[in-house]
Amino acid sequence: MTTVSSQAPSAALRVKGRSPLEWAMRRASIGLAILVVTIAGAAWLLYAAIEPDADGNADAQAALRKGAAVVATPANAATEPASSARQ
């Protein structure tokens, strides 16, 4: 025995009274919220893992305390006079 449905095809797409667009927007917003929480958590963990008193960071901290504007890099080290490089 076969049954005949009197519903329109668009009504068959509705799940619990929601339109497909509403379903897609809800899924997209949930996915975006999960993405934001994941990225924020990863950024917080990365920030928490940086030790402010690490020995490798001592030179940079000293330069910041002195107010040095220029940090020695290979680009500006080449422009220094030869006499100061020998010291």
N, C-alpha and C positions, 0 to 999 in steps of 0.2 A: 504494500500500500504506500503510495506517495503522498506527500503533503505539499501544498502550495502555499508559499509565503506571500502575504499581501504587502510586505514592507518594500520600500524603495531601496535600490542598491546603496544609496548614500547612507541610509539608516543602518545598514548592515556594517558599515565601517565604524560607526560610533561604538565606543566601548564605555559602558556605564554612563551613557548620556553625554560623553565628551566628543568634541569634534577632533578630527585628525590634527588640525592646526593647534588646538589647545594642548593636545597630547605632546606634539613636537616641541612646543614652547616650554612646557613643563619639563620635559626631558633635557632640553638644552639648558634651562636655568639650573637644574640639579647638577648637570655635568660641569657647568661653569663654576658653580659653588664648590664642587669637589676639587676642581683644578685650582681655584684660588686658595683654598685651605691647604692643599698639598704644597703649592709653591711658597706660601707664607710660612708653613711649618719647616720646609727645607731651608728657607732663608734664615729663619730664627735659629735653627740648629747650626747652620754655618757660622752665623754671627757669634753664637755662644761658644763655638769651638776655637775662636781666635783668642789667644792669650795676650792681653795688653802688656804684660810684663815680661814677655819672652826675650831671651838674650839677643836673638836676631833682630829684634825691633829696637834695641837700645840706641843705635846710632840715629835712627829716625826720630825717636823721642827726644834725644839730646838736641838735634837740629831744630826741632819744633820749639823746644824750650828757649833756645837762643834766638829764634825768630829768623832763621836762615831762609831766604826765599828761593835760593838756587841749590838744588841737590846735585852732587857730582854724578854725571852720567857720561857714557862714552862720547856722546855728541858734544857736550861742552868741555870735556876734559881735553879734547884735541885742540881747543881754541886757547887753552891756558899757555902762558909763556913758558919757555923751556926752563928758565931759571927757577920758577916755582915748582916745576915738576921734579927737579932734582932734590929738593929739600926733603 
